[in-house]
Amino acid sequence: MLEYILRLLILLPIVGGMAWGSLWLWKRVQMGVPLGPQKQGRPVEMIGVLPLGPGTKLAVVEFAGQQILLSVSRNGVTRLADNREGDFHVD
């Protein structure tokens, strides 16, 4: 019985840590946040992502020095606004 309790005390935190880690990783991937270091010189850069619901997000990307607001859904990507027209302001 003592051996069972010792195994439980060792394995339970390991399994809990793996569950927490997988949920953390899933959240990062769903939000579109890059996991590794950014490469310099990329033509498109993700500024921010706001999940609105299942399969729907608002994203701000920077391309050629211009910030563009996009709606991303399962049906496709739609440009909503960009900085040059003064449609929105990003702090």
C-alpha positions in Angstrom: 0.0 0.0 0.0 2.9 2.4 0.8 4.4 1.7 -2.6 1.1 2.7 -4.3 0.9 6.0 -2.4 4.5 6.8 -3.3 3.9 6.2 -7.0 0.8 8.3 -6.8 2.7 11.2 -5.1 5.3 11.0 -7.8 3.1 10.5 -10.9 0.2 12.8 -10.1 2.3 16.1 -10.3 3.9 14.8 -13.5 0.5 14.1 -15.1 -0.9 17.4 -13.9 2.1 19.3 -15.2 1.7 17.6 -18.6 -2.0 18.5 -18.7 -1.3 22.1 -17.8 1.5 22.4 -20.4 -0.6 21.0 -23.1 -3.5 23.4 -22.3 -1.0 26.3 -22.3 0.4 25.3 -25.6 -3.1 24.8 -27.1 -4.0 28.3 -26.0 -0.9 29.8 -27.6 -1.5 28.0 -30.9 -5.2 29.0 -31.0 -4.4 32.7 -30.4 -1.8 32.6 -33.2 1.0 33.7 -31.0 4.4 32.6 -32.4 6.2 30.2 -30.1 9.8 30.8 -31.3 11.9 33.8 -31.8 10.9 36.1 -34.7 13.0 36.1 -37.8 14.1 39.6 -39.0 13.3 40.7 -42.4 9.9 39.1 -42.8 7.6 41.0 -45.1 4.5 40.4 -42.9 4.4 40.6 -39.1 1.5 39.7 -36.8 0.9 42.6 -34.4 -2.0 41.1 -32.4 -4.9 38.6 -32.4 -8.2 38.8 -30.6 -10.3 35.6 -30.6 -14.0 36.5 -31.0 -15.5 33.0 -30.9 -15.0 29.5 -32.2 -13.1 29.9 -35.6 -13.4 33.7 -35.7 -10.6 36.2 -34.9 -9.6 39.8 -35.4 -6.0 40.2 -36.4 -3.7 43.2 -36.9 -0.8 42.6 -39.3 1.9 44.9 -40.5 2.8 44.8 -44.1 5.1 47.3 -45.9 5.0 49.6 -42.9 1.2 49.7 -42.9 -1.0 48.1 -40.2 -4.1 46.2 -41.5 -7.1 45.0 -39.5 -8.3 41.6 -40.7 -11.3 39.4 -39.9 -10.3 35.8 -39.9 -13.0 33.1 -40.0 -13.5 29.6 -41.3 -15.0 31.1 -44.5 -11.9 33.2 -45.3 -10.0 36.4 -44.5 -11.5 39.9 -45.0 -9.7 43.3 -44.8 -11.7 45.6 -42.5 -9.4 48.7 -42.2 -5.9 50.0 -42.6 -3.9 52.8 -41.1 -3.3 54.9 -44.2 -7.0 55.7 -44.5 -7.3 56.8 -40.9 -9.9 54.1 -40.2 -8.4 53.0 -36.9 -5.7 53.9 -34.4 -3.4 51.4 -32.6 -1.8 52.5 -29.3 
